[in-house]
């Protein structure tokens, strides 16, 4: 096979990987929307559908892994070409984790008290979800367009999601202190909000991967973070063992 043929075959492989990443990203976005809709409506049937839908994301991730491994074995790419393949693997891993987080939210729906509906908190959950969906869309666009500037914008935008999560956490603590009957519900919502915040972290991971793919180095600046809930949570979990 000539060098030209090898180059064309490699380009075809990269295009195939990019299509699968796009498909996987669409599935992850759908899972986020479904899980939050199920949470907002206390829709157990939709929650179960969301849990089952996680399998689709896992299947695509496995296909990406197999394609990437075969591409490396057959084409033996170097430098930026190898970063393209490694980048696809990293992004697929982050999208799979986003799907898992959406599934985790859906699993909590059946445990929620149907009578207690703190509207302000639920609006905050929706707002944070909307921010995450924008981040995910933009970072997938940055991958598709190989747009480093857009990736950096996503990387810098994670602080806004953290700020909403901090606000929700404080509000839920207030509910629990004022009325112990809400503790069970609020704890579930704390974990749901944390899962949404973690989705934003994975979008930020993807932004870092896009930067690495294009620049050949990792972002050296400290990742912008504004999440303070972990430190506060420790005070309410005195028996939790450090890991």
C-alpha positions as CSV (number, residue, x, y, z in Angstrom):
1,X,0.0,0.0,0.0
2,X,1.4,3.4,-0.9
3,X,1.9,6.2,1.5
4,X,-1.0,8.1,-0.2
5,X,-3.3,5.2,0.3
6,X,-2.3,4.8,3.9
7,X,-3.0,8.5,4.5
8,X,-6.4,8.3,2.9
9,X,-7.3,5.2,4.9
10,X,-6.3,6.9,8.1
11,X,-8.4,10.0,7.2
12,X,-11.3,7.6,6.7
13,X,-10.7,6.1,10.1
14,X,-10.6,9.5,11.7
15,X,-13.8,10.5,10.1
16,X,-15.5,7.3,11.3
17,X,-14.3,8.0,14.9
18,X,-15.6,11.6,14.7
19,X,-19.0,10.4,13.5
20,X,-19.2,7.9,16.4
21,X,-18.2,10.6,18.9
22,X,-20.9,12.8,17.5
23,X,-23.4,10.0,17.8
24,X,-22.3,9.3,21.4
25,X,-22.5,13.0,22.3
26,X,-26.1,13.1,21.0
27,X,-27.0,10.1,23.1
28,X,-25.4,11.6,26.2
29,X,-27.4,14.9,25.7
30,X,-30.6,12.9,25.3
31,X,-29.8,11.0,28.6
32,X,-29.3,14.3,30.4
33,X,-32.6,15.7,29.2
34,X,-34.5,12.5,30.0
35,X,-33.1,12.1,33.5
36,X,-33.9,15.7,34.5
37,X,-37.4,15.5,33.0
38,X,-38.0,12.4,35.0
39,X,-36.6,14.1,38.1
40,X,-38.8,17.2,37.6
41,X,-42.0,15.2,36.9
42,X,-41.2,12.3,39.3
43,X,-41.8,10.1,36.2
44,X,-40.7,6.6,37.2
45,X,-41.4,5.1,33.8
46,X,-39.2,7.7,32.1
47,X,-36.5,7.2,34.7
48,X,-36.5,3.5,33.9
49,X,-36.2,4.2,30.2
50,X,-33.3,6.5,31.0
51,X,-31.5,3.8,33.0
52,X,-32.0,1.3,30.1
53,X,-30.9,3.8,27.6
54,X,-27.4,3.9,29.1
55,X,-26.6,0.7,27.3
56,X,-26.7,2.5,23.9
57,X,-23.9,4.8,25.1
58,X,-21.8,1.9,26.3
59,X,-22.2,0.1,23.0
60,X,-20.9,3.1,21.0
61,X,-18.0,3.6,23.4
62,X,-17.0,0.0,22.8
63,X,-17.2,0.5,19.1
64,X,-15.0,3.6,19.4
65,X,-12.4,1.7,21.5
66,X,-12.3,-1.1,18.9
67,X,-12.0,1.3,16.0
68,X,-9.2,3.3,17.7
69,X,-7.2,0.1,18.5
70,X,-7.5,-1.2,15.0
71,X,-6.5,2.2,13.6
72,X,-3.4,2.4,15.7
73,X,-2.5,-1.2,14.8
74,X,-3.0,-0.8,11.1
75,X,-1.9,2.8,10.4
76,X,0.8,3.3,13.1
77,X,0.1,7.0,13.3
78,X,2.6,9.5,14.6
79,X,2.5,12.8,16.5
80,X,-0.7,14.8,15.8
81,X,-2.3,11.8,14.1
82,X,-1.9,9.6,17.2
83,X,-3.3,12.4,19.3
84,X,-6.4,12.4,17.2
85,X,-7.0,8.7,18.0
86,X,-6.1,9.1,21.7
87,X,-8.3,12.1,21.9
88,X,-11.3,10.2,20.6
89,X,-10.7,7.5,23.2
90,X,-10.6,10.1,26.0
91,X,-13.7,11.9,24.8
92,X,-15.6,8.6,24.6
93,X,-14.7,7.9,28.2
94,X,-15.9,11.2,29.4
95,X,-19.2,10.9,27.4
96,X,-19.7,7.4,28.9
97,X,-19.3,8.9,32.4
98,X,-21.8,11.6,31.6
99,X,-24.2,8.8,30.6
100,X,-23.6,7.1,33.9
101,X,-24.2,10.2,35.9
102,X,-27.6,10.7,34.1
103,X,-28.4,7.1,34.9
104,X,-27.6,7.8,38.6
105,X,-30.0,10.7,38.6
106,X,-32.8,8.5,37.1
107,X,-32.3,5.8,39.6
108,X,-33.1,8.3,42.4
109,X,-36.5,9.3,41.0
110,X,-38.5,6.5,42.5
111,X,-37.2,7.4,46.0
112,X,-38.4,11.0,45.9
113,X,-41.3,12.3,48.0
114,X,-44.0,13.2,45.4
115,X,-45.6,15.8,47.8
116,X,-42.6,17.9,48.5
117,X,-41.8,20.2,45.6
118,X,-39.4,23.0,46.3
119,X,-39.9,25.1,43.2
120,X,-36.9,27.3,43.6
121,X,-34.6,24.4,44.0
122,X,-36.0,22.6,41.0
123,X,-35.6,25.7,38.9
124,X,-32.0,25.8,40.0
125,X,-31.5,22.2,39.0
126,X,-33.0,23.0,35.6
127,X,-30.8,26.0,35.2
128,X,-27.7,24.1,36.1
129,X,-28.7,21.4,33.6
130,X,-29.2,24.0,30.9
131,X,-25.7,25.3,31.5
132,X,-24.3,21.8,31.3
133,X,-26.1,21.1,28.0
134,X,-24.7,24.3,26.5
135,X,-21.2,23.3,27.7
136,X,-21.5,19.9,26.2
137,X,-22.8,21.1,22.9
138,X,-20.1,23.7,22.6
139,X,-17.3,21.3,23.5
140,X,-18.5,18.8,21.0
141,X,-18.6,21.5,18.4
142,X,-15.0,22.5,19.4
143,X,-14.0,18.9,18.8
144,X,-15.8,18.7,15.4
145,X,-14.3,22.0,14.3
146,X,-10.9,21.5,16.0
147,X,-11.6,24.9,17.5
148,X,-9.1,25.5,20.4
149,X,-10.6,28.9,21.3
150,X,-14.1,27.4,21.8
151,X,-12.6,24.6,23.9
152,X,-10.9,27.2,26.2
153,X,-14.2,29.0,26.5
154,X,-15.9,25.8,27.7
155,X,-12.9,25.2,30.1
156,X,-13.4,28.6,31.6
157,X,-17.2,28.3,31.9
158,X,-17.2,25.5,34.4
159,X,-17.1,28.1,37.3
160,X,-20.7,29.1,36.5
161,X,-22.0,25.6,37.0
162,X,-20.1,25.3,40.2
163,X,-21.6,28.5,41.5
164,X,-25.2,27.2,40.8
165,X,-24.3,23.9,42.5
166,X,-23.0,25.8,45.6
167,X,-26.2,27.9,45.8
168,X,-28.4,24.8,45.5
169,X,-26.4,23.0,48.2
170,X,-26.9,25.9,50.7
171,X,-30.6,26.1,49.9
172,X,-31.1,22.4,50.5
173,X,-29.2,22.5,53.7
174,X,-31.5,25.3,54.9
175,X,-34.6,23.1,54.1
176,X,-33.1,20.2,56.0
177,X,-32.4,22.4,59.1
178,X,-35.8,24.0,59.1
179,X,-37.8,20.8,58.6
180,X,-36.2,17.4,59.3
181,X,-39.0,15.7,57.3
182,X,-37.4,17.0,54.1
183,X,-34.0,15.5,54.8
184,X,-34.5,12.3,52.7
185,X,-35.7,14.2,49.7
186,X,-33.0,16.9,50.0
187,X,-30.2,14.4,50.3
188,X,-31.3,12.8,47.1
189,X,-31.4,16.2,45.4
190,X,-27.9,17.1,46.7
191,X,-26.6,14.0,45.0
192,X,-28.5,14.7,41.8
193,X,-27.1,18.3,41.7
194,X,-23.6,16.9,42.3
195,X,-24.1,14.5,39.4
196,X,-25.0,17.4,37.2
197,X,-22.0,19.4,38.4
198,X,-19.8,16.4,37.6
199,X,-21.2,16.3,34.0
200,X,-19.9,19.8,33.7
201,X,-16.5,18.6,34.9
202,X,-16.5,15.9,32.1
203,X,-17.3,18.6,29.5
204,X,-14.3,20.5,30.9
205,X,-12.2,17.3,30.5
206,X,-13.2,17.1,26.9
207,X,-12.2,20.7,26.4
208,X,-8.8,19.8,27.8
209,X,-8.5,16.9,25.4
210,X,-9.4,19.1,22.4
211,X,-6.6,21.5,23.5
212,X,-4.2,18.6,23.8
213,X,-5.1,17.2,20.4
214,X,-4.5,20.5,18.6
215,X,-1.6,22.0,20.7
216,X,0.3,18.8,21.6
217,X,0.4,19.7,25.3
218,X,-1.9,19.9,28.3
219,X,-3.3,23.1,29.6
220,X,-0.9,24.2,32.3
221,X,-3.2,26.7,34.1
222,X,-5.0,25.5,37.2
223,X,-8.5,24.4,36.3
224,X,-11.0,27.0,37.3
225,X,-13.2,25.6,40.1
226,X,-15.8,27.1,42.3
227,X,-17.3,24.0,43.9
228,X,-17.3,24.2,47.7
229,X,-19.8,21.5,48.5
230,X,-17.3,18.8,49.1
231,X,-15.7,20.6,52.0
232,X,-19.1,21.4,53.5
233,X,-20.3,17.9,53.1
234,X,-17.5,16.5,55.2
235,X,-18.9,18.4,58.2
236,X,-22.2,16.6,57.9
237,X,-20.6,13.1,57.4
238,X,-18.4,12.7,60.6
239,X,-18.2,8.9,60.2
240,X,-17.0,9.0,56.6
241,X,-13.6,7.4,56.1
242,X,-11.2,9.3,54.0
243,X,-10.1,7.6,50.7
